[in-house]
């Protein structure tokens, strides 16, 4: 006796139903990812404005960054990105020094002094320098690398981190400003465009 062929209609129906569910889930996931991306862009685009109380200097930096203490002589500003994926957090530091208006040093002289100071850093290596403009004033851009050993936490030892720094040396009237951005090497590409955006907000009047 021959067996009657079974109908494939129910299977096709279930397949269509599952396909509709899969498409629906995919749409929900895509919308959620898009909303998350828009939210992230909104957060990262917000900035805080720092204005020096006794000097003609101001700069804007990402609103999510936090102020931190400094071991060196108190800078005008020192902020870090707490979301940096490293034990060493991307850091923006602004220092200010008075100059003798009667005998102001050249940018090259200021760079040479800074290089001499930075040579004390562990694993220091000079990369490059170039003349640029910051806040409408001539400035010297100075790139270098060094190694840091972030403070270890109990039962959570951290490995040394290679840091890449870009410093802008700017002379305005009777003051020199050192604007230094330091980032872990693995986040350099992502942070360079961010640094350029920050530098463009500098005002010296």
C-alpha positions in Angstrom: 0.0 0.0 0.0 1.3 3.4 -1.0 1.5 6.1 1.7 -0.3 9.3 0.9 2.2 12.3 0.6 2.1 14.7 3.7 1.3 18.3 3.1 4.1 20.8 3.5 1.6 23.7 4.0 1.8 23.8 7.9 5.6 23.8 7.8 5.5 26.7 5.3 3.1 28.6 7.5 5.2 28.2 10.6 8.3 29.3 8.6 6.5 32.5 7.6 5.5 33.2 11.2 9.1 32.7 12.4 10.4 34.9 9.6 8.1 37.7 10.6 9.2 37.4 14.3 12.9 37.4 13.2 12.4 40.5 11.1 10.6 42.2 14.0 13.4 41.4 16.4 16.0 42.7 13.9 14.1 46.0 13.5 13.9 46.5 17.3 17.6 45.8 17.7 18.5 48.2 14.9 16.4 51.0 16.4 17.9 50.4 19.8 21.4 50.6 18.4 20.6 53.7 16.5 19.1 55.4 19.6 22.2 54.3 21.6 24.5 55.8 19.0 22.6 59.1 18.9 22.6 59.3 22.7 26.3 58.6 22.8 27.0 61.4 20.2 24.8 63.8 22.2 26.7 63.1 25.4 30.2 63.3 23.8 29.3 66.6 21.9 28.4 68.4 25.2 31.2 70.5 26.6 32.2 72.4 29.7 33.8 75.8 29.5 36.8 76.6 31.7 37.5 80.3 32.1 40.6 81.4 34.1 39.6 83.9 36.8 42.8 86.1 36.6 44.0 85.4 33.1 42.7 85.9 29.5 42.4 82.2 28.9 39.5 79.8 28.3 39.0 76.3 26.9 36.2 73.9 26.4 36.4 70.1 27.1 34.0 67.2 27.0 31.3 67.5 29.7 31.8 63.9 30.9 35.4 64.5 31.9 36.2 65.0 35.6 38.7 67.3 37.4 41.6 65.6 39.2 44.4 66.7 41.5 47.9 67.2 40.2 51.2 66.2 41.7 53.0 69.1 40.0 52.6 72.8 40.8 48.9 73.5 40.7 47.9 73.8 37.0 45.1 76.0 35.8 43.1 72.9 34.8 43.5 69.1 34.9 40.7 66.9 33.7 40.5 63.2 32.8 38.2 61.0 30.7 37.0 58.4 33.2 35.8 56.1 30.4 39.2 55.6 29.0 39.8 51.8 28.5 43.1 51.8 30.3 44.5 52.1 33.8 45.9 55.4 32.6 43.1 57.8 31.8 43.3 60.3 28.9 44.2 63.6 30.5 44.1 67.3 29.6 46.4 69.6 31.6 46.8 73.4 31.2 49.7 75.1 32.9 50.6 78.8 32.9 53.8 80.6 33.6 54.7 84.3 33.7 57.3 85.7 31.2 59.5 88.7 31.4 58.0 91.0 28.7 61.4 92.8 28.4 63.2 89.6 27.2 60.5 87.2 26.0 61.9 83.8 25.0 61.3 82.4 21.6 59.1 79.4 21.0 62.2 77.3 20.2 63.7 78.2 23.5 60.5 77.3 25.4 60.4 74.0 23.5 64.1 73.2 24.4 63.4 73.8 28.1 60.3 71.6 27.9 62.2 68.8 26.2 64.8 69.0 28.9 62.1 68.7 31.6 60.3 65.8 29.9 63.5 63.8 29.6 63.0 62.8 33.3 60.0 60.8 32.4 60.3 57.0 32.3 60.9 55.7 28.8 60.7 59.3 27.3 61.1 59.5 23.5 60.8 62.7 21.4 58.6 62.3 18.3 58.2 65.6 16.5 57.5 69.3 16.7 55.9 71.9 14.4 54.8 75.5 14.5 51.0 75.9 14.6 48.4 78.5 15.6 46.3 78.3 18.8 43.8 80.9 19.7 45.1 83.2 17.0 48.7 83.1 18.5 51.8 81.4 17.2 52.4 78.1 19.1 54.7 75.1 19.1 53.2 71.6 18.9 55.4 69.0 20.6 54.7 65.2 20.5 56.5 62.7 22.7 55.9 59.3 24.4 56.7 57.9 27.8 55.8 55.0 30.1 53.7 55.2 33.3 53.0 52.7 36.0 49.4 53.4 37.2 48.8 53.1 40.9 48.1 49.5 41.7 44.9 48.5 43.5 44.9 45.7 46.1 44.9 42.4 44.3 44.7 44.1 41.0 48.2 44.9 39.7 48.4 47.0 36.6 50.9 46.7 33.8 53.0 49.7 32.5 51.1 51.8 30.0 52.7 53.5 26.9 51.5 57.1 26.8 51.5 59.4 23.8 51.4 63.2 24.6 50.8 66.2 22.4 51.7 69.5 24.0 50.9 73.0 22.7 53.2 75.8 23.9 51.5 79.1 23.4 52.8 82.6 24.2 50.2 85.3 24.8 51.4 88.7 26.1 53.4 88.1 29.3 52.5 84.5 29.8 53.2 81.1 28.3 50.6 78.4 28.3 51.3 74.6 28.2 48.3 72.7 27.0 49.1 69.0 27.3 46.9 66.1 26.2 48.1 62.6 27.1 46.4 59.4 26.1 47.2 55.7 26.2 48.8 54.6 22.9 45.9 52.2 22.1 43.4 55.1 22.1 45.6 57.6 20.2 43.7 57.4 16.9 40.3 58.0 18.5 41.6 60.9 20.7 43.5 62.9 18.2 40.4 64.4 16.5 38.9 65.1 20.0 42.1 67.0 20.9 41.9 69.1 17.7 38.3 70.0 18.7 39.5 71.0 22.1 42.4 73.1 20.9 40.1 75.0 18.5 38.1 76.3 21.5 41.1 78.0 23.1 40.6 81.8 23.6 43.4 84.1 24.8 41.6 87.4 25.0 
